[in-house]
Amino acid sequence: MITVVIPTLDSEQVLVPTLAALVRGSAEGLVREVVLADGGSQDETRKIADAAGCEFLRGPQDEGTRLKQAATIARSGWLLFLDPGAVLDEGWTREVGVFVAGGGEGSDRAATFRIAIDGAGLAPRFTEATSTVRLALLGTPRPDQGLLIAKPFYDALGGHSPGSHPRRRLFARIGRGRLTPLRTRITIRRS
């Protein structure tokens, strides 16, 4: 089973679609809990968390520290890090379930999703194309592409570190050879 961790900060406008996409995973028994690692929201983020049955963990403003704290309290053997506003495609539970079952909790592999940017015009398509090429050639996804990782592997890597760009630094420690790009798309929606 999976604990979903979402770093929030005044995220009420983009959070609901992200949580709605997780409902199927919860109904199927794949998602055990959702933890919002909040950095001091002044909007209705906490009310949304309460209404959706999420754990609300208020932490420091430093995102890396918040993500690591949330991972520490996670009760599942797998962690799925998502941004608020990130929406997984409808069939995500099947592919993620297969990946988790194939690796087991002792797995030293991680996965990320194909990216889609919500919006019309050339700029979102350009971002999608460059992100796809970057992942294929360099093995480095964008931080908002999500991360699925076994908790023991996350702990062995030291988790997210404090300071700037904690998700990029974690991807670098995972390394290209241990990161699987999944076919499932994650659509990034901005407020």
Backbone as a ProteinNet text record, in pm:
[ID]
protein_1_A
[PRIMARY]
MITVVIPTLDSEQVLVPTLAALVRGSAEGLVREVVLADGGSQDETRKIADAAGCEFLRGPQDEGTRLKQAATIARSGWLLFLDPGAVLDEGWTREVGVFVAGGGEGSDRAATFRIAIDGAGLAPRFTEATSTVRLALLGTPRPDQGLLIAKPFYDALGGHSPGSHPRRRLFARIGRGRLTPLRTRITIRRS
[TERTIARY]
82.8	0	87.4	24.2	97.6	50.8	146.9	117.6	149.2	51.1	70.8	109.9	216.9	265.6	258	190.4	173.6	221.9	324.9	367.7	271.6	216.6	119.3	163.8	119	134.6	34.6	-74.2	-182.9	-225.5	-260.8	-286.2	-433	-523.7	-664.7	-719	-677.4	-735.2	-692.9	-580.5	-533.6	-536.8	-566.5	-557.8	-671.9	-792.6	-910.1	-897.4	-857.6	-843.4	-737.5	-632.7	-529.3	-587	-658.6	-718.1	-826.6	-904.7	-1010.5	-953.1	-837.3	-774.7	-725	-709	-660.7	-771.9	-897.7	-1011.3	-1015.2	-996.9	-1000.7	-893.6	-775.2	-668.9	-704.5	-775	-820.3	-928.4	-1022.7	-1131.6	-1078.9	-971.3	-911.7	-815.5	-791.6	-701.8	-555.4	-525.7	-386.3	-333.1	-414.4	-374.7	-423.3	-328.1	-362	-390.5	-311.4	-327.7	-270.8	-317.9	-265.8	-221.9	-96.6	-41.1	-10.9	-69.5	-37.1	70.5	187.7	300.2	295.4	231.3	200	306.8	332.5	434.5	379.1	255.9	198.8	90.2	4.4	-103.5	-192.7	-231.2	-323.1	-461	-478	-605.6	-683.5	-766.9	-852	-792	-663	-598.8	-628.8	-622.9	-649.2	-792.9	-888.8	-1029.6	-1049.2	-983.3	-991.5	-932.1	-820.2	-757.4	-851.2	-913.2	-1006.5	-1125.9	-1183.2	-1299.4	-1264.9	-1141.9	-1100.1	-1043.9	-1030.9	-978	-826.8	-760	-613	-550.3	-431.6	-349.4	-290.8	-301.7	-249.1	-132.1	-13.1	108.4	168.1	150.9	209.7	356	440.2	583.4	648.5	778.8	851.1	829	872.4	856.8	949.1	1058.6	1152	1085.5	1071.4	999	1066.1	1196	1266.4	1244	1249.6	1226.6	1084.1	987.4	846.5	822.9	880.1	860.5	920.9	1037.6	1102.9	1022.6	969.1	885	761.3	699.1	580.3	615.6	728.1	770.6	796	845.6	874.5	748.4	638.1	514.3	430.5	470.9	394.8	386	266.5	243.3	254	283.6	290.2	434.7	453.5	585.7	630	536.5	567.1	520.9	596.8	566.2	542.3	438.6	410	405.2	506.1	513.9	449.7	351.2	281.3	273.1	268.5	244.9	94.8	53.1	-86.2	-106.7	-214.1	-239	-196.3	-129.3	-90.1	-202	-246.8	-358.2	-313.2	-321.1	-283.6	-395.8	-357.2	-455.1	-538.5	-653.6	-750.3	-695.7	-615.1	-566.4	-442	-408.7	-283.5	-273.8	-384.6	-379.3	-325.8	-361.2	-315.8	-163.5	-110	33.8	114.2	69.1	138.9	129.5	13.5	-2.4	92.3	109	201.5	345.8	382.1	518.4	547.5	454.8	473.2	480.9	391.9	391.4	518.2	569	689	816.3	816.2	938.4	943.1	829.3	827.7	885.6	864.6	908.1	1059.2	1133.1	1278.6	1340.4	1257.5	1304.2	1399.2	1498.8	1587.9	1563.4	1438.1	1398.1	1289	1273.6	1170	1107.4	997	928.2	878.3	859.5	801.8	704.2	628	521.8	557	490.9	501.7	429.9	480	424.6	333.6	227.9	140.1	112.9	120.4	95.7	-42.2	-127.9	-261.3	-250.6	-311.3	-309.8	-298.3	-340	-335	-212.2	-177	-67.5	61.9	161.3	291.8	374.2	366.1	450.4	430.1	305.7	290.1	343	322.7	371	524.1	585.3	731.1	785.1	721.5	763.7	751.2	640.7	622.7	733.3	760.9	861.4	1000.9	1039.1	1172.3	1183.2	1074.8	1075.7	1089.9	1022.3	1031.1	1172.3	1231.6	1367.8	1466.8	1451.3	1540.9	1535.3	1413.6	1399.1	1461.3	1437	1489.2	1642	1698	1842.6	1924.1	1877.1	1954	1902.9	1779.6	1721.6	1682.8	1662.7	1625.8	1488.8	1388.9	1255.5	1244.8	1139.3	1105.6	1054.6	1077.2	1029	877.6	801.2	655.4	601.6	689.4	646.6	609.5	623.9	588.4	700.6	696.3	795.9	728.6	742.5	696.7	821.3	834	958.1	927	995	981.1	1037.9	967.2	1009.9	1150.4	1185.8	1322.5	1429.6	1400.4	1494.9	1506.5	1391.8	1390	1476.1	1456.1	1533.4	1682.6	1715.6	1855.9	1925.4	1848.2	1903.6	1913.9	1856.8	1857.4	1736.5	1643.4	1520.8	1549.6	1450.2	1467.5	1556.6	1642.4	1730.4	1682.5	1714.4	1673.6	1749.8	1695.7	1761.7	1692.4	1759.5	1698.7	1697.2	1595	1577.4	1587.3	1512.9	1525.9	1481.8	1383	1335.6	1435.7	1494.4	1597.6	1717.1	1756.4	1871.8	1839.9	1715.2	1677	1678.2	1625.7	1630.3	1775.3	1865.5	2006.3	2064.1	2025.2	2075.1	2014.1	1891.9	1830.1	1908.3	1939.5	2017.5	1931.8	1982.8	1910.5	1876.6	1969.1	1949.3	1843.5	1805.5	1706.6	1573.9	1556.3	1434	1359	1238.9	1156.7	1052.9	1051.4	943.7	819.6	710.8	585.6	513.8	423.3	345	234	190.6	82.2	124.5	32.6	60.1	16.8	88.8	52	33	-86.9	-116.5	-94.9	-14.7	17.2	-78	-156.2	-250.3	-203.5	-200.9	-158.3	-278.8	-265.2	-376.6	-392.1
-118.6	0	125.1	237	360.6	473.2	553	681	788.5	873.8	985.9	1106.6	1173.6	1292.3	1410.2	1516.1	1635.5	1757.1	1827.3	1950.2	2063.7	2127.5	2234.1	2365.7	2472.1	2607.1	2693.5	2727.2	2802.4	2735.7	2609.8	2525.5	2494.2	2563.4	2524.9	2521.7	2610	2618.2	2503.4	2441.7	2334	2196.7	2190.8	2066.4	1969	2018.1	1931.6	1833.7	1877.7	1779.7	1672.2	1709.1	1612.2	1505.1	1547.8	1452.9	1369.5	1429.7	1356.1	1241.7	1263.4	1159.1	1042.3	1062.9	957.9	870.9	912.9	841.4	696.3	673.3	535.9	449	504.6	429.9	393.9	482.9	456.7	348.2	359.3	261.5	121.6	113.7	-14.8	-67.9	9.3	-34	-9.2	63.5	93.1	209.7	313.4	430.5	410.5	405	386	518.6	620.3	750.4	859.2	980.9	1098.7	1196.7	1240.5	1335.3	1465.4	1573.6	1706.1	1765.8	1788.6	1846.5	1996.9	2066.6	2207.6	2300.9	2406.7	2503.4	2632.1	2628.5	2747.8	2813.5	2735	2788.9	2885.5	2993.4	3092	3083.9	2991.8	2977.3	2858.7	2794.6	2686.4	2547.5	2538.2	2409.2	2310	2353.2	2262	2210.9	2295.3	2251.8	2147.7	2167	2069	1936.2	1941.6	1820.1	1747.4	1821.3	1761.3	1698.2	1769.5	1718.7	1592.7	1584.6	1469.8	1355.1	1375.4	1271.2	1256.3	1363.7	1361.4	1396.3	1347.1	1388.6	1524.7	1619.5	1754.3	1774.8	1783.9	1797.7	1935	2024	2157.2	2148.7	2199	2192.7	2324.9	2324.5	2447.3	2484.4	2601.7	2643.6	2566.7	2516.2	2442.1	2314.1	2305.4	2193.6	2058.7	2051.5	1925.7	1870.4	1958.1	1916.2	1866.3	1937.8	1895.9	1760.3	1740	1613	1497.4	1519.9	1414.8	1384.7	1488.1	1466	1384.3	1416.6	1343.2	1197.3	1174.1	1036.8	958.4	1026.3	961.3	907.8	981.6	937.1	845.7	826.3	741.8	599.1	541.2	405.8	298.4	338.4	243.9	216	108.5	70.8	143.1	212.6	289	432.1	525	667.1	717.6	798.6	863.1	1012.8	1083.8	1228.1	1295.8	1380.6	1454.6	1601.2	1687	1829.3	1856.3	1958.5	2000.2	2053	2013.8	2051.4	1944.5	1840.3	1728.5	1624.7	1585.4	1491.6	1369.9	1253.5	1129.2	1084.3	1028.1	974.9	865	841.3	749.2	609.1	552.4	415.8	402.4	503.4	503.7	390.5	349.9	250.5	116	79	-48.8	-50.8	50.5	52.6	68.7	154.3	172.6	45.2	-18.9	-144.7	-252.5	-262.2	-360.2	-327.5	-199.3	-159	-192.4	-159.8	-184.4	-334.6	-411.9	-556.8	-622.1	-571	-628	-597.1	-487.1	-447	-488.5	-494	-521.9	-404.9	-405.9	-293.2	-281.9	-387.3	-381.5	-333.1	-289.7	-248.3	-128.9	-129.3	-13.4	59.1	59.3	129.5	229.3	325.5	427	450.4	521.9	549	692.6	740.9	872.9	862.5	966.4	963.2	1047.5	1017.3	1101.9	1232.5	1341	1471.8	1525.9	1589.8	1666.6	1798.4	1907.3	2039.4	2085	2119.4	2166.9	2306.1	2324.3	2454.5	2441.4	2545.6	2549.7	2627.9	2608.4	2686.1	2609	2676.2	2616.2	2594.5	2684.6	2676.1	2546.5	2504.5	2377.1	2257.4	2255.7	2143.5	2141	2258.6	2267.2	2213.8	2250.8	2202.3	2050.8	1996.5	1851.1	1782.3	1836.1	1774.8	1779	1893.7	1903.6	1816.3	1805.4	1719.9	1573.7	1532.4	1394.1	1361.9	1451.2	1429.8	1426.9	1517.7	1523.9	1394.9	1342	1217.1	1100.5	1095.2	985.8	988.5	1105	1114.6	1122.3	1200.3	1224	1147.9	1096.2	1025.8	1117.8	1247.1	1342.2	1402.5	1362.1	1419.3	1556.9	1626.7	1750.6	1713.9	1796.3	1764.4	1744.3	1809.8	1797.4	1675.6	1587.6	1464.9	1354.8	1378.4	1279.2	1179.1	1114.4	1013.8	904.1	780.6	661.5	587.2	563.3	504.5	420.8	306.9	224.8	302.1	297.6	374.3	335.1	206.1	172.7	229.1	231.9	288.8	439.4	505.3	649.1	677.7	597.1	615.8	591.5	488.3	456.9	570.1	641.1	754.8	881	876.3	993.1	1082.6	1042.2	1120.2	1256.1	1342.3	1479.7	1554.8	1636.8	1714	1858.5	1927.5	2067.9	2154.3	2270.4	2363.2	2370	2431.4	2452.6	2324	2310.3	2200.3	2061.5	2033.5	1902.8	1786.7	1808.2	1698.5	1668.4	1769.8	1747.1	1672.7	1710.1	1643.4	1497.5	1468.7	1329.8	1249	1305.3	1236.2	1205.8	1298.2	1276.3	1160	1148.2	1037.2	903.7	906.4	782.5	731.8	821	784	729.9	746.3	708.3	559.2	474.7	330.6	273.5	348	296.8	371.8	453.3	532.1	484.5	435.8	384.4	487.9	529.4	616.8	532.2	561.5	488.9	546.3	467.9	514.9	610.6	600.6	685.6	831.7	916	1059.8	1126.1	1231.3	1319.4	1457.4	1509.7	1642	1747.2	1845.3	1952.9	2067.7	2100.9	2211.4	2323.2	2440.7	2557.6	2639	2715	2799.6	2920.7
0	0	0	-31.4	-56.9	35.5	79.9	143.8	41.3	13.9	-77.9	5.4	-33.2	36.3	-60.2	-16	-98.6	-20.4	-69.9	-2.3	-38.3	62.3	36	97.8	33.8	85.3	9.1	76.3	13.9	-117.2	-107.5	-225	-248.8	-181.1	-188.9	-331.2	-418	-551.7	-642.4	-618.6	-705.9	-639.2	-512.1	-436.1	-464	-481.7	-496	-613.7	-734	-842.8	-814	-745.1	-709.7	-617.9	-516.7	-422.3	-488.7	-577.2	-647	-729.8	-790.9	-872.3	-787.1	-657	-567.4	-511.6	-528.2	-469.8	-516.3	-644.9	-696.7	-630.5	-612	-545.4	-402.4	-336.2	-199.9	-199.7	-292.7	-301.2	-333.5	-409.7	-447.6	-341.9	-237.1	-131.2	-159.2	-265.3	-299.2	-215.9	-199.7	-120.6	22.3	113.6	255.2	324.8	290.4	354.9	265.3	288.4	219.6	327.1	317.8	414.4	341.2	389.9	337.3	426.1	369.4	442.3	419.4	510.5	489.2	544.8	470.1	508.1	565.2	619.8	682.5	599.7	539.8	456.2	533.3	465	522.1	456.9	362.4	293.4	353.1	275.8	324.1	302.1	285.3	260.4	372.4	495.5	608.5	606.3	572.5	566.1	456.7	344.9	235.9	282.2	351.8	404	499.2	589	684.9	613.8	517.6	444.2	364.8	315.7	233.8	318.2	447.9	534.9	528.4	493.7	484.3	618.8	640	754.5	719.7	809.2	786.3	880.3	825	904.3	879.1	976.1	962.7	1000.8	912.7	936.6	902.7	893.4	860	713.3	675.3	536.7	443.3	492	408	356.9	225.7	165.6	190.6	178.3	200	339.5	439.1	577.8	595.6	537.1	548.1	483.2	364	294.6	373.8	430.6	509.8	636.4	701.3	819.3	784.4	671.5	628.8	598.5	534.7	504.4	632.8	734.9	862.1	928.1	918.3	983.6	894.9	770.5	677.6	730.8	717.9	768.1	659.2	538.7	427.3	387.5	314.8	269.1	143	78.5	-42.8	-25.2	-83.9	-78.9	-220.1	-236.4	-364.3	-339	-389.5	-372.4	-494	-468.2	-573.1	-535.7	-636.1	-612.8	-608.2	-534.4	-546.6	-689	-750.8	-889	-987.5	-941	-1026.3	-1024.6	-1143.3	-1153.8	-1233.8	-1172	-1238.6	-1331.6	-1448.6	-1542.6	-1477.5	-1534.6	-1475.8	-1447.9	-1533.5	-1514.7	-1427.9	-1352.9	-1278.2	-1176.5	-1117.5	-1009.8	-1057.9	-1179.1	-1231.9	-1248.8	-1315	-1341	-1211.4	-1123.9	-996.9	-913	-913.3	-839.9	-889.1	-1020.9	-1079.7	-1040.8	-1046.4	-1011.1	-864.2	-777	-633.5	-606.2	-666.3	-644.5	-699.6	-809.3	-871	-795.1	-722.2	-653.6	-508.8	-445.2	-302.2	-224.6	-95.1	-12.4	-1.9	-32.6	-27	-157.6	-247.8	-380.1	-372.1	-459.5	-468.8	-600.8	-642.9	-764.7	-728.9	-817	-800.4	-937.1	-938.7	-1065.1	-1066.6	-1188.5	-1210.3	-1327.3	-1351.9	-1451.1	-1573.5	-1686.6	-1805.3	-1775.1	-1825.5	-1791.6	-1902.3	-1858.7	-1947.3	-1875.5	-1947.9	-1890.1	-1936.3	-1841.7	-1874.1	-1935.6	-2050.8	-2115.3	-2265.5	-2332.3	-2478.1	-2522.7	-2647.3	-2703.8	-2710.8	-2757.4	-2782.8	-2654.9	-2560.9	-2440.5	-2362	-2333.4	-2261.3	-2340.1	-2472	-2554.3	-2557.4	-2562.8	-2560.5	-2428.1	-2317.5	-2186.1	-2177.5	-2229.9	-2230.3	-2310.8	-2428.9	-2516.7	-2454.1	-2401.2	-2341.3	-2216.1	-2140.8	-2021.6	-2059.8	-2166.3	-2213.2	-2260.7	-2335.9	-2386	-2269.7	-2176.5	-2060.8	-1978.5	-1961	-1885.8	-1963.1	-2094.1	-2175.5	-2186.5	-2206.7	-2229	-2100.8	-2006.6	-1884.9	-1763.3	-1772.9	-1659.2	-1545.7	-1576.1	-1471.7	-1500.9	-1424.2	-1442.6	-1378.2	-1415.4	-1346.5	-1206.8	-1107.6	-973.3	-965.3	-1053.3	-1047.3	-1122.3	-1171.5	-1238.1	-1140.4	-1012.8	-912.3	-890.1	-774.9	-739.6	-658.8	-705.3	-633.6	-589	-458.4	-406.3	-282.5	-269.9	-149.5	-30.7	79.4	196.7	245.6	250.8	293.9	199.7	69.6	-26.4	-4.2	17.3	46.7	170.7	274.4	398.3	375.9	297	269.9	193.8	110.4	36.1	121.4	240.5	327.8	310.2	223.8	202.8	142	149.2	102.6	201.1	147.8	234.8	241	349.4	359.6	260.2	235.6	144.4	10	-83.6	-214.7	-297.8	-378.7	-474.2	-412.1	-305.5	-240.7	-329.6	-415.4	-500.4	-611.8	-669.4	-772.4	-714.1	-594.2	-532	-499.9	-460	-434.3	-563.9	-673	-801.7	-840.9	-814.3	-847.7	-767.3	-640.2	-557.5	-600.8	-649.2	-699.1	-819.5	-909.5	-1027.7	-1140.5	-1259.2	-1381	-1385.8	-1346.5	-1358.2	-1266.1	-1164.1	-1069.2	-1077.4	-1181.1	-1197.2	-1321.1	-1301.6	-1410.3	-1451	-1577.2	-1622.6	-1653.3	-1587	-1609.7	-1731.2	-1790.1	-1904.7	-1862.3	-1739.1	-1689.9	-1693.2	-1738.7	-1742.1	-1611.8	-1579.4	-1469.4	-1532.1	-1516.6	-1574	-1467	-1501.8	-1409.3	-1435.1	-1334.4	-1343.7	-1252.7	-1304.8	-1228.2	-1188	-1079.4	-1034.6	-1124.2
[MASK]
+++++++++++++++++++++++++++++++++++++++++++++++++++++++++++++++++++++++++++++++++++++++++++++++++++++++++++++++++++++++++++++++++++++++++++++++++++++++++++++++++++++++++++++++++++++++++++++++

